[in-house]
């Protein structure tokens, strides 16, 4: 029959085979992925066709309720639609195929065409791949998960030369190619996890064996070695990322080393280390090697050991700091709770890893500090060894050019408090244990919060240097990107072409459109001049200055060129000139140049604030948005050339800082601001300024870690409570009171906090919505005349609409789009939106239905582009004459989510801080309250524990409360007990004397019988006169022997009767047993071994009496007939009691004699009074303990159990 170990090996072999088979099946399945995709595609198209049939038969259908993308086409124009993410372009509308594959700028689609009545037709689009011309975190390329499931593929048109065919009802539609290891291998992954679990189970099995054999050091080494080997194998075989491609195990999100190649690996490593640290934490007190270490007598060696232990404690305390440093330096994951409330999977795992690291650091710090404290150094000696350990630690990180000063500053007071006080984890003192945990939470929480502040400021400083170099001193790369996009659009703009070629039309309208439509609010920081020229480069009007001679100089100079054609960056050391861009735009019509537009941009001296939506910017320029809250200035020779932002450089910036090298290396912190500087070759300095990290945020992060740790402890307590309830154990009264107080305090506070956060968030959202509705209403009324004119004559009045829209957007600092009655966008302040680069240019269908079907005027809807959710305010513009709706304006608030998030962060920061402060104060007060509430109970408990049949005193309680009633009842009980004691004593004495009389009679009869026989024989000899001298001498000797036996019996009874009551005192049971066992070290009659799991434990007892009792029990074991005689004495803790086991290898006690063992004068020996075990039981029971035994041949165990103090 298999044992557990064999089954583990079977599981290991089975899972290993499953992994190999799973890999093989995946390769076979990989060849059939195209068939699975085709099946999924047909299923999705079937759903789309069901909606097509619904549209065809139900004329009253609500289009916004449809899940698919459907478009009603009439006379080549879109008349109804269900989604606005994309729409059929002119090619799709003109095509006549009923089902085909189509690639567009917005993605790859399957197109279904359905003819309806008359000249109407329905076009349905199933997206396969969504793409955007702009790539950022909101606009990633996405595969349709319903079609491709977990497969990561590339999609190709049918004519492409490679790839697997995807078919729809045997019709070949498009091709795909599968990327390597792109899909999750579920079966293989399950077997892989099973393989890992089987290895772990085997290791647990072997570790348990070593643990049971008390080989704790070997168990630790096995755990550590196994962990290292397992992690090496996992990295080498790329498990689990090999079979589970996910962000959790992706090095693109986080990677610090080969063994920390992802955030998942970091969690696995920290989990394994936590298990090892936890094992050491719970077992280190039993390690023989550590006991030997702390008992070293040589003073020099003791100091060296103390230094090493404190140095190890410093590195243990540093451990959580390294987590924060690693995550900040090797990923974009933020551990700052004030940064954002959005908690994705990766961020949650990062917090979890930090929590595991903090617990591990606490475990090892506790162990090393306790071992150091066990060396029993004086205060002066400890401080000397701490200084030496600090010197070594500081030297280490200075040599490696690291900065661990935060750890040093916090560790010194933390270690000093732990070493110089009695704070520790004490089972019997919840208050001291609470203070110990409280100080540990303070120390680790402050280190974590302070570290986050430091690394956040480091990131901010690095960002400021990078921003100054990339956007200010070197080139404005974002401006170049936007200018290139605008240059393409301006060159092909038909309106600008007509204004430049017609001698009868004003050029100012073309100039105005370039400024207000094609150059976004980002360029508000530049002075802009627009020059218009003929194809021969002659000025078209008096506002166009002929600067071609100068411009050609810059154009021909390669140093002024950029990566974009026609855009030139002009460097100048002149304070008056500053940063300048020149953009040459050839205006084309039918590939012929009909003129030139030249944009001359110079950075303003005072740069206005402006908003540009991050949604519309490529990810290459994300750094710009990270620095929008910063101020900057350009300085030359100590004079300010231009500045931007809220910081007053003229008043608050000291020009002497420009002479400080720290400004250009590390940044300077002054008056709550961080200043950094970058200098170019011409001597111009860009100074970037931002606020320092707020100390309130440090408090918030500390509060977050504190509350998280408290929650972890709470979960552990709940788990312990559930375990106690299941096993039938009860939690002590004081702990229950403490938990009830916490619940009474914490639950209402949590409810209030959640309610407050929800209400404030809702209030902020309502306020923001109302603000945008008001803006929409005001802007709508201002734009109404321009829109009315446009609806009457679109071609002639488009410029006026664009001008008015641009001016309104700049004035209100918002983005505006205008839709006509058909839901088509006719104008927008953002060209990228207006030209359909991010969406179809159609109005939100729900909004259109609310305006044109339900009659709503103003409202706000949640909208979405890519992954960005935002609020969108709509306002219907009605004609003043007819009240007909002329159009709808839309105000998308792209940063609404960030705005609400900032509000929630502020509220949550205050809640966390208040909660933490109240919790700390309340916890301290609650412990004092619990102490005062439970004092009477402890007082009465101590009195009751000393209650015996002799010497009981009544209690005094100066109150008539519940405790007073209990004391009165106790006093009555004492009085009754005294009376009962007298009666019981009399009864016991009578019973005892009867028993003693019976025993004495029995014992006396034994020698009386031979005495009587001897005397009768002497009487017979005397009667016959045959009593000889020798016979008389022999008879007298016999009589004397029997009299001696009677004397011994009388002496034994006298000693038993005179045995005094034990004198109870607090004694160290380990020391007492060690002393007793040591008496038998030289005993030739057998061997005695002593083993204790505890180093020092205390009980109530009489030392002399217990010494005699244990000595008698050991001697009985040695005389029990073992070959060779061997006795084992073992001491261990049993819940709240201490149990001493005395085991021998003798012949055992017969079953029929076991009930008589503790009866006085019963013995199985040839010699002895039979009072030893009777005295032992009486003495132990008077000490508050109990004694019993178990016996079988070759193994008799006597158990003595005492309540632990």
SULZI-V824817 format. One record per backbone hydrogen bond with DSSP energy under -0.5 kcal/mol. NH is the residue of the N-H (numbers start at 1). CO is the residue of the C=O. E is the energy in kcal/mol with one decimal. If there is no record, write none. Layout:
BEGIN
NH_CO_E ; NH_CO_E
END
This chain:
BEGIN
7_3_-1.9 ; 8_4_-1.8 ; 9_5_-1.9 ; 10_6_-2.3 ; 11_7_-2.4 ; 12_8_-2.4 ; 13_9_-2.6 ; 14_10_-2.7 ; 15_11_-2.6 ; 16_12_-2.2 ; 17_13_-2.4 ; 18_14_-2.3 ; 19_15_-2.2 ; 20_16_-1.9 ; 21_17_-2.6 ; 22_18_-2.8 ; 23_19_-2.3 ; 24_20_-1.7 ; 25_21_-2.8 ; 26_22_-2.4 ; 27_23_-1.9 ; 28_24_-2.0 ; 29_25_-3.1 ; 30_26_-2.7 ; 31_27_-0.8 ; 31_28_-0.7 ; 32_29_-2.1 ; 33_30_-0.9 ; 36_32_-1.6 ; 37_33_-2.4 ; 38_34_-2.3 ; 39_35_-2.1 ; 40_36_-2.4 ; 41_37_-2.6 ; 42_38_-2.4 ; 43_39_-1.9 ; 44_40_-2.1 ; 45_41_-2.6 ; 46_42_-1.9 ; 47_43_-1.6 ; 48_44_-2.0 ; 49_45_-2.6 ; 50_46_-2.0 ; 51_47_-1.6 ; 52_48_-1.8 ; 53_49_-2.6 ; 54_50_-1.8 ; 55_51_-2.4 ; 56_52_-2.3 ; 57_53_-1.7 ; 58_54_-2.1 ; 59_57_-0.7 ; 61_58_-1.0 ; 63_61_-0.8 ; 65_62_-1.3 ; 66_63_-1.6 ; 69_125_-0.7 ; 70_68_-0.8 ; 71_123_-2.3 ; 72_80_-2.6 ; 73_71_-0.6 ; 73_121_-3.1 ; 74_77_-2.7 ; 75_119_-1.0 ; 77_74_-1.5 ; 79_72_-3.3 ; 80_72_-1.1 ; 82_70_-1.4 ; 93_89_-2.5 ; 94_90_-2.2 ; 95_91_-1.5 ; 100_111_-1.6 ; 102_109_-2.8 ; 104_107_-3.2 ; 107_104_-1.1 ; 108_129_-2.0 ; 109_102_-3.0 ; 110_126_-2.2 ; 111_100_-3.2 ; 111_109_-0.5 ; 112_124_-2.8 ; 113_98_-2.5 ; 114_122_-2.6 ; 116_120_-2.3 ; 120_117_-1.5 ; 121_73_-2.1 ; 122_114_-3.6 ; 123_71_-2.7 ; 123_121_-0.5 ; 124_112_-3.0 ; 124_122_-0.5 ; 125_69_-2.4 ; 126_110_-2.6 ; 127_125_-0.7 ; 128_108_-3.3 ; 129_108_-1.6 ; 130_142_-2.7 ; 131_106_-1.5 ; 131_129_-0.5 ; 133_837_-0.7 ; 136_134_-0.6 ; 139_136_-0.8 ; 142_130_-1.9 ; 144_128_-2.3 ; 145_143_-0.9 ; 147_144_-0.9 ; 148_144_-2.7 ; 149_145_-2.2 ; 151_148_-2.5 ; 153_151_-0.7 ; 154_177_-2.0 ; 156_175_-3.4 ; 160_157_-1.8 ; 164_176_-3.7 ; 166_174_-2.9 ; 168_171_-2.4 ; 171_168_-1.2 ; 172_170_-0.6 ; 173_166_-2.8 ; 174_166_-1.1 ; 175_156_-2.4 ; 176_164_-2.1 ; 177_154_-1.8 ; 179_152_-2.5 ; 182_179_-1.1 ; 185_243_-2.4 ; 186_184_-1.3 ; 189_185_-2.9 ; 190_186_-2.5 ; 191_187_-2.3 ; 192_188_-2.6 ; 193_189_-2.7 ; 194_190_-2.4 ; 195_191_-2.6 ; 196_192_-2.2 ; 197_193_-2.6 ; 198_194_-2.6 ; 199_195_-2.0 ; 200_196_-2.4 ; 201_197_-2.9 ; 202_198_-2.2 ; 203_199_-2.3 ; 204_200_-2.7 ; 205_201_-2.4 ; 206_202_-2.4 ; 207_203_-2.8 ; 208_204_-2.7 ; 209_205_-1.7 ; 210_206_-2.1 ; 211_207_-2.6 ; 212_208_-3.0 ; 213_209_-1.6 ; 214_211_-1.8 ; 215_210_-3.0 ; 216_214_-1.0 ; 219_215_-2.1 ; 220_216_-2.4 ; 221_217_-2.4 ; 222_218_-2.5 ; 223_219_-2.3 ; 224_220_-2.7 ; 225_221_-2.9 ; 226_222_-2.5 ; 227_223_-2.3 ; 228_224_-2.1 ; 229_225_-2.4 ; 230_226_-3.0 ; 231_227_-2.4 ; 232_228_-2.3 ; 233_229_-2.5 ; 234_230_-2.5 ; 235_231_-2.3 ; 236_232_-2.6 ; 237_233_-2.4 ; 238_235_-0.8 ; 239_234_-2.7 ; 242_238_-3.2 ; 243_240_-1.4 ; 244_240_-1.6 ; 246_244_-0.8 ; 249_246_-0.9 ; 250_247_-1.6 ; 251_249_-0.5 ; 253_250_-1.1 ; 254_250_-1.1 ; 255_330_-1.2 ; 256_260_-2.5 ; 257_260_-0.8 ; 264_248_-2.8 ; 266_262_-1.9 ; 267_263_-1.9 ; 268_264_-2.4 ; 269_265_-2.8 ; 270_266_-2.6 ; 271_267_-2.4 ; 272_268_-2.4 ; 273_269_-2.5 ; 274_270_-2.0 ; 275_271_-2.1 ; 276_272_-1.9 ; 277_273_-2.9 ; 278_274_-3.1 ; 279_275_-2.1 ; 280_276_-2.1 ; 281_277_-2.7 ; 282_278_-2.1 ; 283_279_-1.1 ; 284_280_-2.3 ; 286_283_-2.3 ; 287_284_-1.5 ; 291_287_-1.9 ; 292_288_-2.5 ; 293_289_-1.8 ; 294_290_-2.2 ; 295_291_-0.7 ; 295_292_-0.5 ; 296_293_-1.0 ; 302_298_-2.4 ; 303_299_-2.2 ; 304_300_-2.0 ; 305_301_-2.8 ; 306_302_-2.4 ; 307_303_-2.4 ; 308_304_-2.4 ; 309_305_-2.6 ; 310_306_-2.5 ; 311_307_-2.4 ; 312_308_-2.4 ; 313_309_-2.2 ; 314_310_-2.1 ; 315_311_-2.0 ; 316_312_-2.2 ; 317_313_-2.5 ; 318_314_-1.7 ; 319_315_-0.9 ; 319_316_-0.6 ; 321_318_-0.6 ; 322_318_-1.6 ; 323_319_-1.1 ; 324_320_-1.7 ; 325_321_-2.5 ; 326_322_-2.7 ; 327_323_-2.6 ; 328_324_-2.4 ; 329_325_-2.2 ; 330_326_-1.4 ; 331_327_-0.7 ; 332_253_-0.6 ; 335_333_-0.5 ; 337_335_-0.8 ; 339_336_-1.8 ; 340_336_-0.7 ; 344_342_-0.6 ; 348_344_-2.5 ; 349_345_-2.3 ; 350_346_-2.2 ; 351_347_-2.5 ; 352_348_-2.3 ; 353_349_-2.8 ; 354_350_-2.2 ; 355_351_-2.3 ; 356_352_-2.6 ; 357_353_-2.6 ; 358_354_-2.4 ; 359_355_-2.3 ; 360_356_-2.5 ; 361_357_-2.7 ; 362_358_-2.3 ; 363_359_-2.5 ; 364_360_-2.4 ; 365_361_-2.5 ; 366_362_-2.6 ; 367_363_-2.1 ; 368_364_-2.6 ; 369_365_-2.4 ; 370_366_-2.5 ; 371_367_-2.3 ; 372_368_-2.3 ; 373_369_-2.6 ; 374_370_-1.8 ; 375_371_-0.6 ; 375_372_-1.0 ; 376_373_-1.8 ; 382_378_-2.6 ; 383_379_-2.4 ; 384_380_-2.0 ; 385_381_-2.4 ; 386_382_-2.5 ; 387_383_-2.2 ; 388_384_-2.2 ; 389_385_-2.5 ; 390_386_-2.7 ; 391_387_-2.4 ; 392_388_-2.3 ; 393_389_-2.5 ; 394_390_-3.1 ; 395_391_-2.5 ; 396_392_-2.1 ; 397_393_-1.9 ; 398_394_-2.2 ; 399_395_-2.3 ; 400_396_-1.7 ; 401_398_-1.1 ; 402_397_-3.8 ; 404_402_-0.5 ; 408_404_-1.6 ; 409_405_-2.8 ; 410_406_-1.9 ; 411_407_-2.7 ; 412_408_-1.9 ; 413_409_-0.7 ; 414_410_-1.7 ; 415_411_-3.4 ; 416_412_-2.1 ; 417_413_-2.5 ; 418_414_-2.1 ; 419_415_-2.5 ; 420_416_-2.5 ; 421_417_-0.9 ; 426_424_-1.1 ; 427_425_-0.5 ; 429_426_-0.8 ; 430_428_-0.6 ; 433_429_-2.0 ; 434_430_-2.5 ; 435_431_-2.5 ; 436_432_-2.2 ; 437_433_-2.5 ; 438_434_-2.9 ; 439_435_-2.5 ; 440_436_-2.0 ; 441_437_-2.9 ; 442_438_-2.2 ; 443_439_-2.6 ; 444_440_-2.8 ; 445_441_-2.4 ; 446_442_-2.7 ; 447_443_-2.1 ; 448_444_-2.4 ; 449_445_-2.7 ; 450_446_-2.8 ; 451_447_-2.4 ; 452_448_-2.2 ; 453_449_-2.0 ; 454_450_-2.4 ; 455_451_-2.7 ; 456_452_-2.3 ; 457_453_-2.3 ; 458_454_-2.2 ; 459_455_-2.6 ; 460_456_-2.3 ; 461_457_-2.8 ; 462_458_-2.7 ; 463_459_-2.6 ; 464_460_-2.4 ; 465_461_-2.4 ; 466_462_-2.6 ; 467_463_-3.0 ; 468_464_-2.5 ; 469_465_-2.2 ; 470_466_-2.8 ; 471_467_-2.9 ; 472_467_-0.8 ; 472_468_-0.8 ; 473_468_-3.7 ; 474_469_-1.4 ; 475_470_-0.8 ; 477_470_-0.8 ; 477_475_-1.4 ; 480_476_-2.1 ; 481_477_-2.0 ; 482_478_-2.6 ; 483_479_-2.8 ; 484_480_-2.2 ; 485_481_-2.0 ; 486_482_-2.5 ; 487_483_-2.7 ; 488_484_-1.7 ; 489_485_-1.4 ; 490_486_-3.0 ; 491_487_-2.0 ; 492_488_-1.0 ; 493_490_-1.2 ; 497_493_-2.0 ; 498_494_-2.5 ; 499_495_-2.1 ; 500_496_-1.9 ; 501_497_-1.7 ; 502_498_-1.9 ; 505_502_-0.7 ; 511_507_-2.3 ; 512_508_-2.8 ; 513_509_-2.2 ; 514_510_-2.0 ; 515_511_-1.9 ; 516_512_-2.6 ; 517_513_-2.4 ; 518_513_-1.4 ; 519_514_-0.8 ; 520_518_-0.7 ; 523_520_-1.8 ; 524_521_-1.8 ; 525_522_-0.9 ; 526_523_-1.6 ; 527_602_-3.9 ; 528_526_-0.5 ; 529_600_-1.9 ; 531_529_-0.6 ; 531_598_-2.8 ; 533_596_-2.9 ; 534_538_-2.5 ; 537_534_-2.5 ; 540_532_-2.3 ; 544_541_-1.3 ; 545_543_-0.7 ; 547_545_-1.2 ; 551_547_-3.0 ; 552_548_-3.0 ; 553_549_-1.0 ; 554_550_-1.5 ; 555_551_-2.7 ; 556_552_-2.5 ; 557_553_-0.8 ; 558_556_-0.7 ; 560_557_-1.6 ; 561_558_-1.1 ; 562_564_-0.5 ; 562_567_-0.9 ; 567_564_-1.4 ; 568_582_-2.8 ; 569_560_-2.5 ; 570_568_-0.6 ; 570_580_-2.7 ; 571_569_-0.8 ; 578_574_-2.1 ; 580_570_-0.8 ; 581_601_-3.0 ; 582_568_-2.6 ; 583_599_-2.6 ; 584_566_-2.7 ; 585_583_-0.6 ; 585_597_-2.4 ; 586_584_-0.5 ; 587_585_-0.5 ; 587_595_-2.8 ; 588_491_-2.1 ; 588_586_-0.6 ; 589_592_-2.6 ; 592_589_-1.5 ; 594_587_-3.2 ; 594_592_-0.5 ; 595_587_-0.8 ; 596_533_-2.1 ; 597_585_-2.7 ; 598_531_-3.2 ; 599_583_-2.6 ; 599_597_-0.5 ; 600_529_-2.6 ; 600_598_-0.6 ; 601_581_-2.8 ; 601_599_-0.6 ; 602_527_-2.2 ; 603_579_-2.4 ; 604_525_-2.9 ; 607_605_-0.6 ; 607_643_-3.7 ; 608_606_-0.5 ; 616_613_-1.4 ; 617_614_-1.8 ; 619_135_-3.8 ; 621_618_-2.2 ; 622_619_-1.6 ; 624_621_-1.2 ; 625_621_-0.7 ; 625_622_-0.6 ; 626_622_-1.2 ; 627_623_-0.7 ; 627_624_-0.9 ; 628_625_-0.8 ; 630_627_-1.5 ; 631_689_-2.7 ; 632_644_-2.1 ; 633_687_-2.1 ; 634_642_-3.0 ; 635_685_-3.1 ; 636_639_-2.3 ; 639_636_-1.9 ; 641_634_-4.1 ; 641_639_-0.5 ; 642_634_-1.0 ; 643_605_-2.9 ; 644_632_-2.8 ; 645_607_-0.7 ; 649_647_-1.2 ; 652_648_-3.0 ; 653_649_-1.3 ; 654_652_-0.6 ; 655_653_-0.6 ; 657_654_-2.1 ; 658_655_-1.7 ; 659_656_-1.6 ; 660_657_-1.3 ; 661_659_-0.6 ; 663_660_-1.4 ; 664_661_-1.1 ; 665_661_-0.7 ; 665_662_-0.6 ; 666_662_-1.4 ; 667_662_-3.3 ; 668_675_-2.6 ; 670_668_-0.6 ; 670_673_-2.9 ; 673_670_-1.3 ; 674_690_-3.6 ; 675_668_-2.9 ; 675_673_-0.5 ; 676_688_-2.2 ; 677_663_-2.5 ; 678_686_-1.8 ; 680_684_-2.6 ; 683_680_-1.7 ; 685_635_-3.3 ; 686_678_-2.9 ; 687_633_-2.9 ; 687_685_-0.6 ; 688_676_-2.5 ; 688_686_-0.5 ; 689_631_-3.6 ; 690_674_-1.8 ; 692_672_-2.1 ; 697_694_-0.6 ; 698_694_-1.1 ; 699_695_-2.3 ; 700_696_-2.1 ; 701_697_-2.7 ; 702_698_-2.6 ; 703_699_-2.6 ; 704_700_-2.4 ; 705_701_-2.4 ; 706_702_-2.8 ; 707_703_-3.1 ; 708_704_-2.5 ; 709_705_-2.4 ; 710_706_-2.5 ; 711_707_-2.6 ; 712_708_-2.2 ; 713_709_-2.6 ; 714_710_-2.6 ; 715_711_-2.7 ; 716_712_-2.1 ; 717_713_-2.5 ; 718_714_-2.6 ; 719_715_-2.7 ; 720_716_-2.6 ; 721_717_-2.8 ; 722_718_-2.7 ; 723_719_-2.4 ; 724_720_-2.7 ; 725_721_-2.5 ; 726_722_-2.5 ; 727_723_-2.7 ; 728_724_-0.7 ; 729_724_-2.0 ; 736_732_-2.1 ; 737_733_-2.3 ; 738_734_-2.4 ; 739_735_-2.7 ; 740_736_-2.6 ; 741_737_-2.4 ; 742_738_-2.4 ; 743_739_-2.8 ; 744_740_-2.7 ; 745_741_-1.7 ; 746_742_-4.2 ; 747_743_-1.8 ; 749_745_-1.3 ; 750_746_-2.9 ; 751_747_-2.6 ; 752_748_-2.9 ; 753_749_-2.7 ; 754_750_-2.9 ; 755_751_-2.6 ; 756_752_-2.9 ; 757_753_-2.8 ; 758_754_-2.5 ; 759_755_-2.9 ; 760_756_-3.0 ; 761_757_-2.2 ; 762_758_-2.6 ; 763_759_-2.7 ; 764_760_-2.9 ; 765_761_-2.5 ; 766_762_-2.7 ; 767_763_-2.6 ; 768_764_-2.7 ; 769_765_-2.7 ; 770_766_-2.8 ; 771_767_-2.4 ; 772_768_-2.2 ; 773_769_-2.4 ; 774_770_-2.5 ; 775_771_-2.2 ; 776_772_-3.0 ; 777_773_-2.4 ; 778_774_-2.5 ; 779_775_-3.0 ; 780_776_-2.4 ; 781_777_-2.1 ; 782_778_-1.8 ; 783_779_-2.2 ; 784_780_-1.2 ; 787_783_-2.5 ; 788_784_-2.7 ; 789_785_-2.3 ; 790_786_-2.0 ; 791_787_-2.6 ; 792_788_-1.2 ; 793_789_-2.2 ; 797_793_-2.0 ; 798_794_-0.9 ; 801_797_-2.0 ; 802_798_-2.9 ; 803_799_-2.9 ; 804_800_-2.7 ; 805_801_-2.6 ; 806_802_-2.7 ; 807_803_-2.5 ; 808_804_-2.4 ; 809_805_-2.4 ; 810_806_-2.1 ; 811_807_-2.4 ; 812_808_-2.6 ; 813_809_-1.0 ; 814_809_-1.7 ; 817_890_-2.1 ; 818_827_-3.0 ; 819_888_-3.2 ; 820_824_-2.5 ; 823_820_-1.8 ; 825_841_-2.0 ; 826_818_-3.0 ; 827_818_-1.3 ; 829_816_-2.8 ; 831_829_-0.6 ; 833_830_-1.0 ; 834_830_-2.4 ; 835_831_-2.6 ; 836_833_-1.6 ; 837_832_-2.2 ; 838_832_-0.6 ; 840_84_-2.5 ; 843_823_-2.2 ; 848_844_-2.5 ; 849_845_-2.5 ; 850_846_-2.1 ; 851_847_-2.1 ; 852_848_-3.0 ; 853_849_-1.6 ; 854_849_-1.9 ; 856_850_-3.2 ; 859_874_-1.8 ; 861_872_-2.5 ; 863_861_-0.6 ; 863_870_-3.5 ; 865_868_-1.9 ; 867_138_-2.9 ; 868_865_-2.2 ; 869_867_-0.6 ; 870_863_-2.3 ; 871_893_-0.9 ; 872_861_-2.9 ; 873_891_-2.0 ; 874_859_-3.0 ; 875_889_-2.0 ; 876_857_-2.8 ; 877_887_-3.1 ; 878_876_-0.7 ; 879_884_-3.2 ; 883_879_-2.2 ; 886_877_-3.3 ; 886_884_-0.6 ; 887_877_-1.2 ; 888_819_-2.4 ; 889_875_-2.4 ; 890_817_-3.1 ; 891_873_-2.8 ; 892_890_-0.6 ; 893_871_-3.1 ; 894_892_-1.1 ; 896_893_-1.7 ; 899_895_-2.3 ; 900_896_-2.6 ; 901_897_-2.4 ; 902_898_-2.4 ; 903_899_-1.9 ; 904_900_-2.6 ; 905_901_-2.5 ; 906_902_-2.1 ; 907_903_-2.3 ; 908_904_-3.2 ; 909_905_-2.8 ; 910_906_-1.9 ; 911_907_-2.5 ; 912_908_-3.1 ; 913_909_-2.2 ; 914_910_-2.7 ; 915_911_-2.9 ; 916_912_-2.6 ; 917_913_-2.5 ; 918_914_-2.8 ; 919_915_-2.8 ; 920_916_-2.6 ; 921_917_-2.5 ; 922_918_-3.3 ; 923_919_-2.6 ; 924_920_-2.2 ; 925_921_-2.5 ; 926_922_-3.1 ; 927_923_-2.0 ; 928_924_-1.6 ; 929_925_-2.5 ; 930_926_-3.0 ; 931_927_-2.7 ; 932_928_-2.4 ; 933_929_-2.6 ; 934_930_-2.7 ; 935_931_-1.1 ; 936_932_-0.6 ; 938_934_-2.7 ; 939_935_-3.1 ; 940_936_-2.7 ; 941_937_-2.7 ; 942_938_-2.9 ; 943_939_-1.9 ; 944_940_-3.1 ; 945_941_-2.6 ; 946_942_-1.1 ; 946_943_-0.5 ; 947_944_-1.4 ; 959_957_-1.9 ; 965_961_-2.2 ; 966_962_-2.1 ; 967_963_-2.7 ; 968_964_-2.5 ; 969_965_-2.2 ; 970_966_-2.1 ; 971_967_-2.9 ; 972_968_-2.2 ; 973_969_-2.2 ; 974_970_-2.5 ; 975_971_-2.2 ; 976_972_-2.7 ; 977_973_-2.8 ; 978_974_-2.5 ; 979_975_-2.0 ; 980_976_-3.1 ; 981_977_-2.9 ; 982_978_-1.9 ; 983_979_-2.1 ; 984_980_-3.7 ; 985_981_-3.1 ; 986_982_-2.5 ; 987_983_-2.6 ; 988_984_-3.7 ; 989_985_-3.0 ; 990_986_-2.4 ; 991_987_-2.8 ; 992_988_-3.9 ; 993_989_-3.3 ; 994_990_-2.3 ; 995_991_-2.6 ; 996_992_-3.5 ; 997_993_-3.4 ; 998_994_-2.7 ; 999_995_-3.0 ; 1000_996_-4.1 ; 1001_997_-3.1 ; 1002_998_-2.4 ; 1003_999_-3.0 ; 1004_1000_-3.2 ; 1005_1001_-2.1 ; 1006_1002_-1.0 ; 1007_1003_-0.8 ; 1008_1004_-1.9 ; 1009_1005_-1.8 ; 1010_1006_-0.7 ; 1011_1007_-1.6 ; 1012_1008_-2.9 ; 1013_1009_-2.3 ; 1014_1010_-2.2 ; 1015_1011_-2.5 ; 1016_1012_-2.6 ; 1017_1013_-2.1 ; 1018_1014_-2.2 ; 1019_1015_-2.5 ; 1020_1016_-2.1 ; 1021_1017_-2.3 ; 1022_1018_-2.4 ; 1023_1019_-2.2 ; 1024_1020_-1.8 ; 1025_1022_-0.8 ; 1026_1021_-3.2 ; 1027_1021_-0.6 ; 1028_1026_-0.9 ; 1032_1028_-2.6 ; 1033_1029_-2.5 ; 1034_1030_-2.3 ; 1035_1031_-2.4 ; 1036_1032_-2.4 ; 1037_1033_-2.1 ; 1038_1034_-2.1 ; 1039_1035_-2.5 ; 1040_1036_-2.7 ; 1041_1037_-2.3 ; 1042_1038_-2.1 ; 1043_1039_-2.3 ; 1044_1040_-2.3 ; 1045_1041_-1.9 ; 1046_1042_-2.1 ; 1047_1043_-2.1 ; 1048_1044_-2.3 ; 1049_1045_-2.3 ; 1050_1046_-2.1 ; 1051_1047_-2.4 ; 1052_1048_-2.5 ; 1053_1049_-2.2 ; 1054_1050_-2.1 ; 1055_1051_-2.5 ; 1056_1052_-2.4 ; 1057_1053_-2.2 ; 1058_1054_-1.8 ; 1059_1056_-0.9 ; 1064_1062_-0.8 ; 1065_1101_-1.6 ; 1067_1099_-2.6 ; 1069_1067_-0.8 ; 1069_1097_-1.8 ; 1070_1097_-0.6 ; 1072_1068_-2.2 ; 1073_1069_-2.5 ; 1074_1070_-2.5 ; 1075_1071_-2.3 ; 1076_1072_-2.3 ; 1077_1073_-3.0 ; 1078_1074_-2.2 ; 1079_1075_-0.7 ; 1079_1076_-0.8 ; 1080_1077_-1.8 ; 1081_1078_-1.5 ; 1083_1080_-0.9 ; 1086_1083_-0.7 ; 1087_1125_-1.9 ; 1089_1127_-2.5 ; 1091_1129_-2.5 ; 1093_1131_-1.8 ; 1099_1067_-2.1 ; 1101_1065_-2.0 ; 1103_1101_-0.7 ; 1106_1102_-2.9 ; 1107_1103_-2.2 ; 1108_1104_-2.1 ; 1109_1105_-2.4 ; 1110_1106_-2.9 ; 1111_1107_-2.1 ; 1112_1108_-2.4 ; 1113_1109_-2.4 ; 1114_1110_-2.4 ; 1115_1111_-2.5 ; 1116_1112_-2.5 ; 1117_1113_-1.9 ; 1118_1114_-2.2 ; 1119_1115_-1.7 ; 1120_1117_-1.4 ; 1123_1124_-0.5 ; 1125_1122_-0.5 ; 1127_1087_-2.8 ; 1128_1143_-2.8 ; 1129_1089_-3.5 ; 1130_1128_-0.5 ; 1130_1141_-2.5 ; 1131_1091_-2.2 ; 1132_1139_-1.9 ; 1134_1137_-3.0 ; 1135_1133_-0.5 ; 1137_1134_-2.7 ; 1138_1202_-3.0 ; 1139_1132_-2.8 ; 1140_1200_-3.4 ; 1141_1130_-2.9 ; 1141_1139_-0.5 ; 1142_1198_-2.6 ; 1143_1128_-2.7 ; 1143_1141_-0.6 ; 1144_1196_-2.3 ; 1145_1126_-0.8 ; 1147_1120_-2.1 ; 1153_1150_-1.4 ; 1154_1150_-0.8 ; 1154_1151_-0.6 ; 1156_1153_-1.4 ; 1157_1154_-0.7 ; 1159_1156_-1.5 ; 1161_1170_-1.0 ; 1162_1159_-1.8 ; 1162_1170_-1.0 ; 1163_1161_-0.5 ; 1175_1171_-2.9 ; 1176_1172_-2.1 ; 1177_1173_-2.7 ; 1178_1174_-2.2 ; 1179_1175_-2.8 ; 1180_1176_-2.5 ; 1181_1177_-2.5 ; 1182_1178_-1.9 ; 1183_1179_-0.9 ; 1184_1181_-1.4 ; 1185_1180_-2.6 ; 1186_1201_-1.7 ; 1188_1199_-2.0 ; 1190_1197_-2.3 ; 1192_1195_-1.5 ; 1194_1146_-1.6 ; 1195_1192_-2.7 ; 1196_1144_-1.3 ; 1197_1190_-3.2 ; 1198_1142_-2.6 ; 1199_1188_-3.6 ; 1200_1140_-2.7 ; 1201_1186_-2.5 ; 1202_1138_-2.5 ; 1204_1136_-2.3 ; 1205_1098_-2.6
END
